[in-house]
Amino acid sequence: MGVPERLAERMSMAEQHEYLRTKFSRRTMIRGGAVTLGAVAGGAFVPGATAQAAVPTARTAPATESVDGALVAPFGRHLAYGADPRTEMTVSWQVPVAVKKPFIRIGAHPWDLSRKIDAEVRTLFTPAGVGASGNHTQYYVHAKLTRLKPGRTYYYGVGHQGFDPAAPHLLGTLGTFTTAPAHKAPFTFTAFGDEGVSYHGLANNSLLLGQNPAFHLHAGDIAYADPSGSGQTSDTGFDSRIWDQFLAQTESVAKSVPWMPAYGNHDMEAWYSPNGYGGEEARWTLPDNGPDKKNLPGVYSFVHGNTAVISLDANDISFEIPANLGISGGTQTKWLEARLKKYRASHDVDFIVVFFHHCAYCTSTSHASEGGVRQEWVPLFEKYTVDLVINGHNHQYERTDVIKGNKVAKKLPIGGTAYPETDGVVYVTAGAAGRSLYSFTAPLSYEGNEHDVDSVASFVNVKGGKQNETVAWSRVRYLDYSFLRVDVTPAPKGRLATLTVRGIAESGDQVDHFTVARRAK
């Protein structure tokens, strides 16, 4: 990707970004005839710019000057909650070339889309030499909607000059979304990590849609445009166009279900910004209530019904892949504790679900467990009795017993119930969304094929390398493509509210299920 491997191994993400920016300087790009607004400005994209303001690459300049908007269709629609899912939603999409005056139409009925709102374009330029393609410009469009009504289904259409989704012949391009309810009510959400672009990713998406989830959590390693995942730029396989494929692949779900990502090691792309997330900021609009939007744009939280969800960035505390180690200066962990304290004290919140990429507890032969997570965050999860922790990173399904103090506090067999207020925390690795599968050292053990073992040999990534450990907390191990389904059932005050958690295979078979129960406030 441009940095010699011998250098990349010793460089932080910020140092790699500076190396690439120096190598592919403004002068170099002008001499090569490939300049965009983002490139001249020195950034990945220019917030607030419109597509007509973007300067296309030399290769496409003649076409974009005369393109007819009627011949350009939006694609890759994906939704995301705002900080308040009851009243805020962002609709995002792509266009293949520069268009004029992009917008969104929205209404309560497909025949009433009179409300028209201008959209923002973020232009992302990737020069030849940084990745596997030639000079490549992508146009990501975002419309942030506010003052929506809770629990309401809306119809929407996205367009631009020459392409109006309200036209009769384009009504088939409309989508819908539903805001979070104002009060506690039953709902379902889904989760997985490590999808990429593949048949298996597409198959899992098809099953996701059938669960009718209120939202979906993606626990990092989203598209794999950077296949190395080491936070280094020596990999020549980087290809920004993979994102086009990924967003087209997930559109069947994400156009109607808020797709809420956390960022993993494969989501750091050094060309676009010093923190590696400039490309992600062009593609996503996520809640802006995190501790450090400049360095950690993937850290945020939201509340849906009686459940608070917290997205964290484990690249900040990873000993295994240290390209962004310490980037927050400790502010993320401080914010996490403040957020946990707030939610646990709230009378409106029963459950707290935390998701991020690197595993707190996993026995995979590839990455296993991350010591940075155990050091920084696990004590907080236990202090504030977090109800469920969801991770990716390892490409398989694994679920722990109930853990407290780094050991089994209570065995949790398939079909069992955990009580976090007294027992401890359950951790699920759900990283088998689509990428090639990893392996276990212990026998597989899942619903219909249980094979309990007393201990499993594994390791944890610590400062300075790997540390071997023998663990007793590995309860369910399944090695095929899968995802997580969670059914949330509120209860009257003082009665038991529940999270029913299921591991669902790509075949549709259930490979695990357990319950998390807590007295409702």
Salt bridges, closest charged atoms under 4 A:
ASP84 OD1 - ARG86 NE 2.94
GLU120 OE2 - ARG122 NE 3.09
ASP164 OD1 - ARG105 NE 2.81
ASP194 OD2 - HIS357 NE2 3.96
ASP194 OD2 - HIS395 NE2 3.14
ASP221 OD2 - HIS266 NE2 3.93
ASP221 OD2 - HIS357 NE2 3.00
ASP239 OD2 - ARG241 NH2 2.80
ASP244 OD2 - HIS136 NE2 3.68
GLU251 OE2 - ARG77 NE 2.68
GLU269 OE1 - ARG283 NH1 3.00
GLU280 OE1 - ARG283 NH1 3.58
GLU320 OE2 - HIS367 ND1 2.54
GLU320 OE1 - HIS393 NE2 2.90
GLU337 OE2 - LYS383 NZ 2.89
ASP350 OD2 - LYS184 NZ 3.26
ASP387 OD2 - ARG344 NH2 3.10
ASP387 OD1 - ARG518 NE 2.84
ASP401 OD1 - ARG475 NE 2.79
GLU421 OE2 - ARG518 NH1 3.89
ASP423 OD2 - LYS410 NZ 3.34
GLU447 OE1 - HIS513 ND1 2.92
ASP452 OD1 - ARG475 NH1 3.24
GLU469 OE2 - ARG374 NH2 2.83
ASP487 OD1 - ARG485 NH2 2.95
ASP487 OD2 - ARG502 NH1 2.44
GLU506 OE1 - HIS200 ND1 2.69
ASP512 OD1 - ARG399 NH2 2.96
